[in-house]
Amino acid sequence: MKLKVNSARRFLDEIPAPLAVVGVWGGELSEEGQKLDQKYQGALSRVMEALRFKGDLGESALVSLNSSAEPRFALLFGLGKRRGVSLETVRQAGAKLVQEVARLGFREAVSETFLAERLGKKEASYALAEGALLGGYSWGRYKTTERRAERLRLWLARSSGPAVDRAEVVAEAVNYARDLVNEPPNRLTPAELARRAEALAAELGLGVEVWDEKKIREAGMEAFYAVAQGSANPPRFIQLTYKPEGPARRVLALVGKGLTFDTGGYSLKPAADQITMKSDMAGAAAVLGAMRAVARLRPGVEVRAYVAAAENMISGQAYRVSDVLGSLAGKTIEVMNTDAEGRLTLADAIAYADRQGAEAIVELSTLTGACVVALGERIAGLFTNDPRFGREVQEAAERAGEKVWPLPLEEEYLELLRSETADLKNTHGRSRAAGAITAALFLAQFTEKPLVHLDIAGPAYSEKPHALGPAGGTGFGVRTLVELLEAAGGSEA
């Protein structure tokens, strides 16, 4: 669906649209709903009574107002119980709302800004608009029988214009990241991902540099190149830079895992586990999406983004178990499992970000199944070598409405990664214990700077529809990064 969300200063019944949406909270009509009910001689309350409508979150009922003027219909929309409501309630309501309005066939609607008096006009406006724009996302680029996309305009009555405008920027960036993750791997090769990054930079005035396989090898990124060498599609190292107009308050680096497809290499994944491996570049997608938003929001922080894009395939040139690899940081690595490839590409990318002078680094990757076992499919694991910076990222995620949970970077477990042949092993062998922690510890060996590693293996891709959109790429991480960067640049989110 092609959705446009507009802010309006006027009251709900003053905005001409065929459908007016009012909230039902704790089984009662909202204040705006009560006004509309009075205007139409109790039409809404009669339907609520007849249907015993309580207004569970997302529950709805269409009411004919028997009017020749606008609105002709009202939609009772449930916001759930009074206890426990939050901005996430409003965000999820926005997503469910646009899906229901589209299902009913309306092309235009006006909604009250749910819970604005309780949660704040600016905050509620942002959450509702963002939820609507995320919930209206769809993916069908390669369906030859796909229906023509329907257009929907949603007005938010008595809302904050700047908040709605910012929500549009951030949601568009999330949906951009979703598009990248949803692309099939034969279309989105490492070279194509680099071309997308170059197009993004040209569109929005970002600095960009892309290295081919020759430059990657010359730079000393042996660990990264080893992962890529088994594929007919060569790797690319992507660098994007945003600089503010004035002096930068801070210089932060974003690093995203960019495996556009991962077979596991010679440590081959089972066929069923390969089905979602086009999403193994979701960290890269989040970083590029965040750069898209940053270029438009223009916070006072310098941001440098790095993606080591590659495919992990099998051929006579592919790297093997027991190989010993060099790295940009000078450390040697014994390969214990070729399916622990992401950390090899990220080791060189993190080391490069460190060398280029970043004050702190945030890295996002679909790194371990162990993190999914620990936290499930909706929560990312957060690891850090700097508690203060870790709290900064965690608080940004909380403001953004993305779920992360801190896990320990237990130094004692580093002994599990010691190799008798090289400096480090890329996994700690056959044991599955502490897999997410040892992966994070491995990455932390390649920088002395404050580092936050977000293991997004769970929430980056959903195999079924979720609260804020359809099955497929979720764009997880974009909203957290935007919140972090705006706060770091002194911007008021």
N, C-alpha and C positions, 0 to 999 in steps of 0.2 A: 504494500500500500504506500502511496505517496502522501505523507502527512505533513501538514503545516499547523503549527501551534502559534496562536496569536494572543498577546496580552491585551486586556481591556480594562479601563478604569471604571466603566459603568457597572450597574447592578445587573444581575442575571436576566431579569425580565425586560431590560432596556436594550438588549443586544438581539437584533433580528436573526433568528436561526430557527429552523423547523423543530429542533429538539433541544430541550433544556434538561440538564442533568443536575440532580440534587442529591445530597448525601443523606443516608440514613445511618445514624450512629447510636449504638446501644438501643436499637429498636425504635428510635424517635427521629422525626424529621429534623434536619438542620434548620438554623434560623432562616436561611434563604429558602429552604423547602417550605417552611411554614408560611412565609410571605406569598410564595407561589400558590400554595394550597388555598390561602384566603382569597387570593385574586380569582381563583377558579372554583369557588364555592365548595371547597372540601373534596375536590376530585382525587387528590393524592391520598389523603387520609382514608377515604372510603376504600380505595384499592388496597391499601396496606391492611386494613381491617378484614376485608374480604379474603385476601390471600394469606392472612396471618404472616405478613412480611416482617421479618426481624432484622434483615440487613446484615447477614454474614458477609465477610469481606469478599467482594466481587459478585455477590448475588444482586440480581437486578430484576426490575419489572417495568414494562412499558405502559404508560398511562395516556390515553387519548384525552385531550383537553377540550374536544368539540369546539375548536376555535378556527375561524377563518384567518385570523392574524397569527403572527409568530409570537411565541412558539405554539405549534399545533400539538406537540407531544411532550411529555415529561418522562424522564427515565429515573426511577428510584434506584439509587446505587448504594449498595451496602458497604459500610466502612468497619464493620465488626463491632466488638464490644468496646465500652468506654475505657476500661482499664487496659493499659499496655499499648495504647496507640503511640506511634512514633512517625518520624519522617519516612521510614521504610514502609509504613502502612500506606502513606500517601503515594509513595513511589510505585508500589505494587498496584494500588488502586488505579493510577494513571495508565499502567500497562493493560490491566484488565478492561478498563473503560474503553480505550480506543478499539480494542478487539471486539467488544460487544457492540459498539456503535457501528463499526464496519459490518458486523454480522447482520445487524438490523437493516442495513442498506442505506443509511443516511450519509450524505456527502458533506454536511455541515452540522455542527452542534455547538452549544455553549454550555460550559460547566461552571459551577461554583468552584472556587479554590478551596478544596477540602481542608478543614481543620486549621484554617489560617489564623483564626483568633486564638487557638490554643497553642499552636506551634510557631507562630510568627508568619506574617504575610510573605516576606521575602523567602523564608525557608520553605514554606508550603508551596509557594509558586514554583520554586526551583524543582522540588521533588516531584510535583505533579507533572510539570512539563517534561522533565527528564524521563520519568516513568512512561509517559505517553509516547514519547519519541523512541524509546527503547522497545516498548511493547508493540509498536507499529512496524518494526523491522521484519522483512521477509527476504528469502533468498531463493531465486529460481532462474539464475542466469542461463543455465544450459537446458532448460525445459522448453522444447519446441512447441508444446501445447499449452504453455503457461498463459493464463488469462491476462488480459490487459490490466495493468495496475490501477486500482481504484484510487481516486483522490479524496482526501478527507481534510476538512479544515475544522480545527477545534479552537474555540475561543475560551479563554479563562477569565471569568468575570472578577473584577476588583483584584487583579493580580499585580505583581511587581514586574514591570517591563524589563528592567536590567536582569533580573533573575531568570526570566523566561529566555531572554537572549543568550545568556551564558549556558543555560541548559541545552539550547539548540546546538551550540558549539561543541559541548562535551559529548552529547549523545551522538552527534554526527561523527565524532572521532571514534567513539565506541563502535558504531556501526561500520565505519571504515575498517577497523580491526577485525570485526566479524566477517566482513567480506573476504579479507585476506585469508583467514583461517578456513573459510568454507570453500575456497578455490581448490579444485582437484590438483593433485601433485604433478600431473603431466602438463598442466597450464602454468602453475606457479612454481617454476624451477628456481634455483638460486639466482640465475641471471635475470629472470623475470621479476623476482622480488626486488632486485637491485634497480631494475628499470622503474618499478612502481615508486621506489624511494626517490629516484631522480626526478620523476614527474611531480611527486609531492613537493620536493624542494623547489622546483621551478615554479610551481603554482603559488607557493606561499613565501618565497624569498628566503629559504633556508640555505645554509652552506652545505655542500655535498661533495663527497669523494668516494669512489668505488674502486677497490682493488681487484684485479683478476688473479687467476691462480699463480701467474708468474710473480706478481708483486707480493702475494701472500707468502710464497716460498722465500723470496729475497728478504722479506722482513723478519724471517726466523720463526714464523708461526707453524712450527712443525707438527704440533699436536692437532691443531685445527686442520691442517692440510691432510694429515693421515686419515682422518675420518672421511674426508671428501674424495680421496684418491681412487676409491673403488667405483665411482659413478661416472657415467658418460657425460653427465651434466656437471660442468666445473663449478667450483665454489666462488663466492664473492664476499668480500669484506666491505660492509656498508658503514659509512660515517656521515652523520647529519649533525649540523651545528646551528643552534639558535643563540643569537646575541641580542640583549636588550638595547634600547636606544641610548640609555645612560650607562654609568658604571654599574657593573654587575655586583649584586650583593653577595652572591656565592657562585661557584662553578661546580655543577653537579653532572655526573655521568649516568646514563641509562644504558644497560646492556641487556639485550634480549636474545634468547636462544632461537636460532634460525634454521632448524632442521626441517626442510620442506618436505622430506619424507624419510622415515626411519624404518628400515627392515630389521634392524638389530645387527646387521652385518653377519659375520660367521657365527656369532652367538644369536642365531636367528630367532626372531619372535614367532610364536604360534600364529597361524593364519588369522584367527579371530582377533588377536591383539594388534594386528596390523591395520585393521579396518579404520581406526581413528587416527592413524599416524600421519595423515596430512596435517593434523593439528599440532604437530611437534614443533611448529614455528610460532605458536601462540604468544610466547614471550616476545619475539620479534614484532609480531603484529601489535601487541600492546604498546611497545616502545614507539613504533611508527605512528600509531594512533595518538599517543600522548604528544608527540612532536607536532602532529596536525593541529591539535587543540592549542598547544603552546604558541605556535606561530600566529594564531588569531587572538589569543587572550593577552599575549605580550607581557608576561611577568618580568620583574627586575632581576632575573637570575640567568646566568649563562648555562645552557644545557647542551651536552654532547652525547649523542646517541650512537651506539655501536652494535652491529649485527654481523655475526660470522655465519653466513648462509651456506648450507651444504646439504647433500643427500648422503645417507649412510646405506650403501648398497654392497652387493656381493659381486666380485669379479676376480680375475687373476691378479689385479692390481690392488685389491682391497687389503686393508690392514688386518692383522691377525692377533689372536691371543698369544701372549708371551713376547710380542714386539716391544722394544724399548724406544720411546719417542723423546725427542727434545721438546723444548717449549720456549716461548718468547722470554719468559722470566729466567731461563737458564736451568730450570729444574728438569730432571729426567723422570720419565713416567713409564712404568711397566704396565702393559695392557693385560688385565685379568679377564675382561669381558668387553667385547666390541659393542655390546648394547648399552654400555655406560659411556656413550659417545658424546653426549651433550656437554658433560663436564670438561671434556678435552677441548672442544671448541670454545667453551666459555673461559677456560683457563687463559688462553691466549688473548681473548677479547678483554677480559678483566685486567690482565697485565698491561695491555696497550692503553686502556683507559687510565690506569694508574700513571703510566709514563707520560701521558699527555697533560697531566697536571690537575686532574679532577680532585676536588676537596673531599668528595665522598661519592660512593657508587651504589646504585640500586640495580640489582640484576633480577630478571624474571625468567623463569624457565619451567617447562613441563618436565621436571627432572626425574622424579622417582615415583614408582608405584607405592613405595613404602609410606610416602606422605599421604597418599589416598587411603591407605589402610589406617593410618593414624587419625586423620581428620575428615575423611569422607570426601564427597564430590562437590561440596559447597564452600569449603574453607581452605584457604592457602596457608602453608606453613611459612613462618617468618623466622629467619636465622640472622644473627648479627654478631660482629666482633666489636660493636660499639653500642652499649645499651642506650645511650642518649639518642643516637641516630635511629636506633631501632624503635624507640618510643615515638619519635617524630613520624616515622613511616606508619606505624600502627595507628596513631591518632589521625593521620591523613586518611587511612582506610576507613576508620570509624566514621569520619565526616562524610566520606564518599558513599557509605552504605555497602562497602565490600568487606567480606569477612576474612580476616587473617588471624592467626593465632601464633604466639611466640613459642618456639621450641628451642631447646638448649643446644648451643654450639659447644659440646662437651669435649674439652681439650684432651681428656684422658683417652678418648676413643681414637685420637690421632695415631696412636700406636698400631691400630688395626690397618692403617694405610702404609706402614713402613714396608719397604721392599728390600729383599736381600740382593736384588739385581740393580735397582735404580733408586732414586730418591723417594719416589712414591709409587703406590699401586693405584690404578683408577677405581678399583673396588676392593673391599676387604675379603674377597674370596667367596666361598660357598655359603657362608652364613648370611641370612637375611636380616639379622638383628641390627637395629639402629641404622638402616639403610639411608634414610633421609638425612640423618645427622652426619654420617660419614661423607655423604655427597657434599653437604654444605661445608664440612671441614676441608675437603679437598679444594673447593673453590677459594676458601679463605687463605690458602697457602700462596696465592698469586697476587696478593696486594697487602700493603701495610696500611692502606687508607681505611676509613670507616666504610664498611660494606654491609649492605642488607641484601640477603638472598631470599627471594620469594619463590617458593616451590608451588607453582600453580597447576600442577598435574591434575588435581581434582576439579577445580572450578573453571578451567579454561575451555572445556568442551562439554556439551550436554547432549546425551543421546536421546533425550526426550524434551518436550517443551518445559520451560521453567517459568518462574514468576515474572521475569522481565523479558521474555522473548521465546522464540521457537527453538527447536533442537538445532544443534550445530555449535559454531563458535560463539562464545559469550562476550568476547572483548574484555574479559576480566583483567584488571590491573590498570586500564586506561584512566578510570576515574580516580583511583588512588594516586597515580603519578601526577595528574593534573592538580589535585588538592595539595600534594606535597610541594610541587614546583611553585604554585601561586603563593603558598605560605612562605616558602623560602625566599621568594622575590619581594616579600612585603605586601602582596596583594591581598585584598579582603575577598575571600571566597564567597 
